[in-house]
Amino acid sequence: MADSSFDVVSKVDHMEAANAANQATKEIAQRYDFRDTGASLELSGSTFKMSANSEDRVLAVLDVLQTKLIKRGISLKSLETGDAYPSGKEFRLEATLKEGIDQANAKKLSKLIRDEAPKSVKSQIQGDELRVSSKSRDDLQATIQLLKGADVELDLQFINFR
């Protein structure tokens, strides 16, 4: 019997992120507490650029964006937020969407699988994803549960289970 396998990836649906940004922009334009604050939100590529006339307002814009991302099914683990910084008469804040599993986290996940998963499970790093294989599908299911419970700063998805 051939080995069964699945891939562990960290991806973001860019269409859903764009929809969340559009919804947040509409809410910012309509809300009374954002009037005359110069609050704005812009998505370029995978970077959200926010600006407002005070640090509190730009953090409120970030809060609106985070709410919309959650409603759209995008985990906040995949959003990397910087600090608000002054730029002229306004404050700016940038947040980027993280995609892919970087080398350090891939090694951390691989070590976790090696140490705590059933012994028949093997993992290998392939670029920005992790391939996990075993002869037993039950062992793979147990490994998925192990990875879901792991304390990782990434939003993990499990694809290509075969």
Stockholm file with secondary structure:
# STOCKHOLM 1.0

chainA/1-162         MADSSFDVVSKVDHMEAANAANQATKEIAQRYDFRDTGASLELSGSTFKMSANSEDRVLAVLDVLQTKLIKRGISLKSLETGDAYPSGKEFRLEATLKEGIDQANAKKLSKLIRDEAPKSVKSQIQGDELRVSSKSRDDLQATIQLLKGADVELDLQFINFR
#=GR chainA/1-162 SS CCCEEEEEECCCCHHHHHHHHHHHHHHHHHCGGGTTTTCEEEEETTEEEEEESSHHHHHHHHHHHHHHHHHTTCCGGGEEECCCEEETTEEEEEEEECCSCCHHHHHHHHHHHHHHSCTTCEEEEETTEEEEEESCHHHHHHHHHHHHHSCCSSCCEEECCC
#=GC SS_cons         CCCEEEEEECCCCHHHHHHHHHHHHHHHHHCGGGTTTTCEEEEETTEEEEEESSHHHHHHHHHHHHHHHHHTTCCGGGEEECCCEEETTEEEEEEEECCSCCHHHHHHHHHHHHHHSCTTCEEEEETTEEEEEESCHHHHHHHHHHHHHSCCSSCCEEECCC
//
